[in-house]
Amino acid sequence: MKLYMFEHCSLCFRVRMTAALKGAHLQEMPVLDDDTETMTKLVGKRVIPILIKDDGMAMLESMDMVKYIESLGKPLLTGPERPEIAAWADAVIHRTALLTMPRYPLLGLPEFATAAALNHYRFRKRKVFGDFVELLANTRRYIAELTPDLEALDGMIESPEAINGALSLDDVRVLPLLRSAAVVKGLKMPSKVRSYFETMMERTGYAPLPEV
Ligand SMILES: N[C@@H](CCC(=O)N[C@@H](CS)C(=O)NCC(=O)O)C(=O)O
């Protein structure tokens, strides 16, 4: 299987963590941010992640990819799911984005390896999220706005090894968002969140992203 991906992409990390936890082979194919041609050749449009299965068929939905990988070999994500965890993840992504979007291009990630790719990202994200200098200058406010979410999550974590006690799709919803939030220097994760994040990242074998 091949995964066309951006290193900073939390939807991509859903797929990567699932393959890693299952011990499934996944060939990671980093794409430059301005390389729309590669995506279009594969699936006719600009989108990431793209999973190309061993039979050559493409998948475009990250959760479908996760479920497909989960269907291979011994089941792993067998734990219960809680609707409040999915609701937490849906709500929090809007608040983390204001902190993470202006930071990703500062981390030396492969998708920004050329000046053209870097500015392609800055140009298109600025249209959606606003001026990056202003976003970074508002870091304290955005951290303060995110802190109650992290505290709420702290109260929902059942084990550092699985949010609901046994691994489930809820871990796939939450861990990639924490990996993204962890790029923010000065963001304090409450103790259970921190312990869950560190334990789970260790289990996946992926190092956290740098923080800035
Ligand atoms: N529902 C899709 C959403 C995929 C998606 O929105 N990908 C974003 C990146 S995270 C994308 O391709 N954006 C277009 C772009 O980067 O230009 C999934 O879960 O995989």
The ligand as a Gaussian input file, in Angstrom:
#p B3LYP/6-31G(d) Opt

LIG

0 1
 N      -12.694000      13.555000       4.082000
 C      -11.335000      13.530000       3.595000
 C      -10.832000      14.949000       3.632000
 C       -9.511000      15.111000       2.962000
 C       -9.045000      16.562000       3.033000
 O       -9.822000      17.475000       3.346000
 N       -7.788000      16.774000       2.776000
 C       -7.255000      18.115000       2.772000
 C       -5.914000      18.170000       3.474000
 S       -6.014000      17.797000       5.149000
 C       -6.978000      18.496000       1.356000
 O       -6.759000      17.656000       0.506000
 N       -6.972000      19.776000       1.118000
 C       -6.648000      20.251000      -0.185000
 C       -5.319000      20.896000      -0.229000
 O       -4.454000      20.599000       0.631000
 O       -5.146000      21.653000      -1.148000
 C      -10.534000      12.592000       4.498000
 O      -10.889000      12.419000       5.678000
 O       -9.543000      12.008000       4.046000

